[in-house]
Amino acid sequence: MTEHELFNLAGVVVPIGISLWSLKVARRAEKGQREAVIVADAREHRNSVAVHLQKYSDLLIDVREASKAAKLELQKCADDALKTLCNLVDDHTTPKQPRPSRHLFHGMSEQIFKSFLPELPTQYEENILMRYAGVRRGLRELSDACKRPESNSEAVGGIARVLPRWIRRSAVARRSAPEQRLLSSNEFFEAYRDLDARLDSPSARQLLLTAIDHIEKFCETQHRLRLVFEANHDRLVAAIDRNMAEEYKLRESPDLWSRIEGEMRPLGLMARLGLADIKYFRDHDVLDALPEFVYAGAVLYTIVIISDRSIYSSEPIWY
């Protein structure tokens, strides 16, 4: 190829190269502008959401402030009642080693609450209340198992062997609720049976009657404070309902949403998870008093923990 031809070819290729380079630069600039617009829109949307949702943040702060004194009072009352029950169970049982009766009672109360911990961040209080009622029934069944003659045999390994309906525990465990798995566990059964063996029927009856006096003090306090918890709970529910019709949703701020829900559940449980019906056992004898006593301990322990946690934080109680 001659020098003249090379010169002519260069005259064609160079402008094409310049054009391609200019197009690339233009596209890069256009992409940068689009990204800048997207970022600006996202920032503007985020700012708009923050401004709009500020009223819900303010409401949450106001609700927490309005209910703090009631939470403190209920927490102290439940804690006092629980400590009294721990002392009473030592007074009414036959001392045995290696664990004092109060440790068995407190340990079971704590274990029942902890079995619910994986559920508390996601389940509403209606579901939790229903399942606590199930715990009460489960404790009565557990007590029936302890009274069976075969439960005294050394061959008994746990509740799965003495309660026929729980024989298939290994197959059911995967789909059962955590508290059901706890009540059907050998460890919990052995602790319950140990405490049951330290109480004869008259002592158990007297233990429950003495405990009722102290439990009723908690019930009276809870009843008096219930309006505070319910009113503030309803304020948050109403706010969520209003937000459904608004452009910017609370769920666009996951942290604020979880904090509002984390405040609502304790308020609902502090208002409604109670022991008011236990007073009827004062006039109506119960076949076995220990299930009601252990259930009372579980409820009191639950109220102590969730009220104490809620006093200082609106974050959900995570497992």
VMD Tcl script that draws the C-alpha trace (Angstrom):
set ca {
  {0.00 0.00 0.00}
  {1.37 3.35 -1.05}
  {1.96 6.23 1.26}
  {-0.92 8.10 -0.38}
  {-3.30 5.19 0.26}
  {-2.17 4.94 3.87}
  {-2.79 8.62 4.30}
  {-6.28 8.31 2.83}
  {-7.04 5.27 5.05}
  {-5.92 7.15 8.12}
  {-8.18 10.00 7.08}
  {-11.11 7.57 7.24}
  {-10.17 5.52 10.34}
  {-9.21 8.40 12.61}
  {-12.56 10.22 12.35}
  {-14.34 6.89 13.00}
  {-12.18 6.28 16.06}
  {-12.83 9.79 17.30}
  {-16.57 9.30 16.77}
  {-16.57 5.99 18.65}
  {-14.58 7.48 21.49}
  {-16.96 10.48 21.65}
  {-19.95 8.10 21.70}
  {-18.41 6.10 24.53}
  {-17.74 9.26 26.51}
  {-21.28 10.48 25.88}
  {-22.78 7.17 26.99}
  {-20.62 7.14 30.11}
  {-21.72 10.68 30.90}
  {-25.36 9.74 30.27}
  {-25.03 6.70 32.56}
  {-23.46 8.87 35.25}
  {-26.30 11.36 34.94}
  {-28.91 8.58 35.20}
  {-27.22 7.16 38.28}
  {-27.03 10.62 39.79}
  {-30.74 11.10 39.14}
  {-31.53 7.71 40.71}
  {-29.42 8.53 43.77}
  {-31.02 11.96 44.06}
  {-34.52 10.47 43.73}
  {-33.73 7.81 46.33}
  {-32.32 10.43 48.69}
  {-35.36 12.66 48.16}
  {-37.71 9.71 48.75}
  {-35.83 8.70 51.87}
  {-35.97 12.25 53.19}
  {-39.69 12.45 52.40}
  {-40.29 9.14 54.21}
  {-38.26 10.31 57.20}
  {-40.18 13.58 57.42}
  {-43.54 11.82 57.05}
  {-42.75 9.09 59.58}
  {-41.36 11.45 62.18}
  {-44.81 11.71 63.74}
  {-44.78 7.94 64.34}
  {-41.36 8.14 65.93}
  {-42.63 10.94 68.17}
  {-45.70 8.85 69.02}
  {-43.53 5.89 70.02}
  {-41.45 8.11 72.30}
  {-44.62 9.55 73.83}
  {-46.12 6.08 74.38}
  {-42.97 4.86 76.07}
  {-42.87 7.89 78.33}
  {-46.57 7.60 79.18}
  {-46.30 3.91 80.12}
  {-42.88 3.84 81.80}
  {-44.12 4.41 85.36}
  {-46.76 1.71 84.99}
  {-44.17 -0.74 83.64}
  {-41.89 -0.05 86.58}
  {-44.68 -0.60 89.07}
  {-45.88 -3.82 87.46}
  {-42.35 -5.16 87.13}
  {-41.64 -4.58 90.83}
  {-44.96 -6.07 91.89}
  {-44.47 -9.21 89.77}
  {-40.87 -9.58 90.98}
  {-41.93 -9.30 94.63}
  {-44.66 -11.90 94.11}
  {-42.27 -14.29 92.35}
  {-39.68 -14.00 95.13}
  {-42.38 -14.65 97.72}
  {-43.51 -17.78 95.89}
  {-39.90 -19.02 95.78}
  {-39.69 -18.68 99.56}
  {-43.10 -20.28 100.10}
  {-42.24 -23.40 98.13}
  {-39.21 -23.93 100.36}
  {-41.40 -23.52 103.45}
  {-44.01 -26.05 102.35}
  {-41.85 -28.81 100.87}
  {-39.65 -31.53 102.30}
  {-36.02 -30.42 101.94}
  {-34.04 -32.60 99.55}
  {-30.66 -32.45 97.90}
  {-29.00 -31.48 95.70}
  {-31.36 -28.67 94.61}
  {-33.57 -26.62 96.95}
  {-37.24 -26.54 96.04}
  {-37.10 -22.83 95.20}
  {-34.43 -23.54 92.58}
  {-36.60 -26.21 90.95}
  {-39.61 -23.89 90.93}
  {-37.72 -20.86 89.65}
  {-35.89 -22.94 87.05}
  {-39.13 -24.30 85.60}
  {-40.70 -20.82 85.55}
  {-37.68 -19.51 83.66}
  {-37.58 -22.43 81.23}
  {-41.23 -21.95 80.28}
  {-40.61 -18.29 79.48}
  {-37.45 -19.06 77.52}
  {-39.33 -21.62 75.43}
  {-41.41 -18.71 74.13}
  {-38.44 -16.48 73.32}
  {-38.09 -17.57 69.67}
  {-41.75 -16.63 69.16}
  {-41.97 -13.30 70.96}
  {-40.54 -11.11 68.16}
  {-43.05 -12.42 65.60}
  {-46.19 -13.67 67.37}
  {-48.99 -11.37 68.46}
  {-50.22 -11.42 72.03}
  {-53.41 -13.32 71.15}
  {-51.32 -16.26 70.00}
  {-49.01 -16.07 73.01}
  {-51.95 -15.91 75.43}
  {-53.54 -18.97 73.84}
  {-50.30 -20.89 74.09}
  {-49.79 -19.97 77.75}
  {-53.22 -21.53 78.33}
  {-51.82 -24.60 76.61}
  {-48.89 -24.60 79.04}
  {-51.37 -24.65 81.90}
  {-53.10 -27.70 80.46}
  {-49.74 -29.33 79.81}
  {-48.67 -28.88 83.42}
  {-51.88 -30.55 84.59}
  {-51.19 -33.50 82.29}
  {-47.64 -33.59 83.58}
  {-48.96 -33.79 87.11}
  {-51.27 -36.64 86.16}
  {-48.26 -38.50 84.80}
  {-46.41 -38.06 88.10}
  {-49.33 -39.63 89.97}
  {-49.32 -42.81 87.90}
  {-47.78 -45.82 89.64}
  {-45.42 -46.57 86.78}
  {-43.92 -43.09 87.06}
  {-42.23 -44.19 90.28}
  {-40.35 -46.96 88.56}
  {-36.65 -46.47 87.92}
  {-37.25 -47.66 84.37}
  {-39.17 -44.52 83.57}
  {-37.04 -42.25 81.46}
  {-39.42 -39.31 81.22}
  {-42.77 -38.04 80.20}
  {-42.61 -39.73 76.80}
  {-42.88 -43.10 78.55}
  {-45.51 -42.31 81.14}
  {-47.97 -40.25 79.17}
  {-49.40 -42.25 76.24}
  {-50.34 -39.27 74.11}
  {-46.68 -38.17 74.11}
  {-45.18 -41.54 73.23}
  {-44.80 -40.38 69.63}
  {-42.89 -37.34 70.81}
  {-39.92 -37.93 68.49}
  {-42.21 -37.82 65.46}
  {-44.20 -34.82 66.67}
  {-41.32 -32.75 68.08}
  {-40.36 -31.20 64.78}
  {-43.81 -29.69 64.23}
  {-44.74 -28.96 67.85}
  {-44.41 -25.58 69.53}
  {-41.25 -24.90 71.60}
  {-43.17 -24.90 74.89}
  {-44.68 -28.29 74.05}
  {-41.24 -29.70 73.40}
  {-40.11 -28.31 76.75}
  {-42.99 -29.85 78.69}
  {-42.40 -33.21 77.02}
  {-38.67 -33.19 77.69}
  {-37.13 -35.60 80.18}
  {-35.24 -32.79 81.90}
  {-38.35 -30.72 82.63}
  {-40.34 -33.78 83.67}
  {-37.68 -34.89 86.13}
  {-37.55 -31.42 87.72}
  {-41.34 -31.32 88.00}
  {-41.53 -34.86 89.39}
  {-38.81 -34.04 91.93}
  {-40.76 -31.04 93.21}
  {-44.02 -32.99 93.16}
  {-42.45 -35.71 95.31}
  {-41.66 -33.13 98.00}
  {-45.31 -32.11 98.38}
  {-48.17 -34.17 99.76}
  {-51.70 -33.10 98.86}
  {-52.40 -31.07 102.06}
  {-49.07 -29.25 101.77}
  {-49.65 -28.49 98.09}
  {-53.13 -27.18 98.86}
  {-51.80 -24.97 101.65}
  {-48.97 -23.76 99.42}
  {-51.44 -22.65 96.76}
  {-53.77 -20.98 99.27}
  {-50.90 -19.03 100.81}
  {-49.59 -18.09 97.37}
  {-52.99 -16.82 96.22}
  {-52.89 -13.99 98.77}
  {-49.65 -12.70 97.26}
  {-50.68 -13.39 93.67}
  {-53.86 -11.36 94.18}
  {-51.77 -8.31 95.08}
  {-50.13 -8.61 91.68}
  {-53.54 -9.09 90.02}
  {-54.91 -5.96 91.69}
  {-51.92 -3.93 90.52}
  {-52.18 -5.30 87.00}
  {-55.93 -4.59 86.89}
  {-55.35 -1.01 88.03}
  {-52.63 -0.42 85.44}
  {-54.35 -2.28 82.63}
  {-56.00 0.84 81.22}
  {-52.58 2.50 80.86}
  {-51.19 -0.43 78.88}
  {-54.31 -0.88 76.75}
  {-54.68 2.83 75.97}
  {-51.09 3.14 74.79}
  {-51.29 -0.14 72.90}
  {-54.42 1.13 71.12}
  {-52.69 4.39 70.21}
  {-50.06 2.45 68.31}
  {-52.65 0.20 66.66}
  {-54.64 3.24 65.52}
  {-51.49 4.85 64.13}
  {-50.69 1.73 62.09}
  {-54.26 1.68 60.75}
  {-54.02 5.34 59.69}
  {-50.73 4.70 57.98}
  {-52.35 2.11 55.71}
  {-54.08 4.94 53.84}
  {-50.97 7.13 53.57}
  {-48.46 7.36 50.73}
  {-45.40 6.54 52.82}
  {-45.68 3.27 54.77}
  {-44.15 2.45 58.12}
  {-42.63 -0.70 56.63}
  {-40.36 1.57 54.56}
  {-38.52 2.13 57.83}
  {-37.85 -1.42 59.09}
  {-36.23 -0.20 62.30}
  {-39.16 2.06 63.27}
  {-41.67 -0.64 62.31}
  {-39.93 -3.29 64.43}
  {-39.69 -0.88 67.37}
  {-43.40 -0.08 67.21}
  {-44.24 -3.79 67.12}
  {-41.65 -4.38 69.84}
  {-43.53 -1.89 72.03}
  {-47.01 -3.18 71.23}
  {-46.43 -6.82 72.21}
  {-45.17 -6.15 75.75}
  {-47.98 -3.65 76.31}
  {-50.53 -6.24 75.23}
  {-49.02 -8.99 77.37}
  {-48.63 -6.78 80.42}
  {-52.32 -5.91 80.14}
  {-53.67 -9.38 79.47}
  {-51.30 -12.14 80.62}
  {-52.52 -12.49 84.18}
  {-53.62 -14.77 86.99}
  {-56.98 -13.29 87.97}
  {-58.79 -16.63 87.79}
  {-56.47 -18.29 90.30}
  {-58.51 -16.77 93.15}
  {-61.28 -19.31 92.49}
  {-59.05 -22.05 93.85}
  {-59.46 -20.48 97.26}
  {-63.07 -21.70 97.47}
  {-62.89 -24.63 95.07}
  {-60.41 -27.36 95.83}
  {-58.20 -28.50 92.98}
  {-57.09 -32.09 92.54}
  {-53.46 -31.05 92.26}
  {-52.26 -27.61 93.28}
  {-48.72 -27.83 91.90}
  {-49.59 -27.20 88.20}
  {-51.36 -23.96 89.14}
  {-48.45 -22.92 91.32}
  {-45.85 -23.57 88.60}
  {-48.04 -21.85 86.01}
  {-48.29 -18.80 88.28}
  {-44.50 -18.75 88.54}
  {-44.15 -18.88 84.74}
  {-46.58 -15.98 84.26}
  {-44.92 -13.86 86.93}
  {-41.46 -14.56 85.53}
  {-42.67 -13.61 82.04}
  {-44.15 -10.32 83.25}
  {-40.97 -9.49 85.15}
  {-38.76 -9.99 82.10}
  {-40.90 -8.35 79.42}
  {-41.78 -5.33 81.58}
  {-38.17 -4.85 82.64}
  {-36.99 -5.17 79.03}
  {-39.71 -2.82 77.79}
  {-38.83 -0.14 80.33}
  {-35.46 0.41 78.71}
  {-35.98 -0.53 75.06}
  {-38.63 -0.77 72.37}
  {-36.66 -3.31 70.38}
  {-38.23 -6.78 70.07}
  {-37.01 -9.39 72.52}
  {-34.82 -11.57 70.32}
  {-33.82 -15.12 71.15}
}
mol new
graphics top color blue
foreach p $ca { graphics top sphere $p radius 0.5 }
foreach p [lrange $ca 0 end-1] q [lrange $ca 1 end] { graphics top cylinder $p $q radius 0.2 }
display resetview
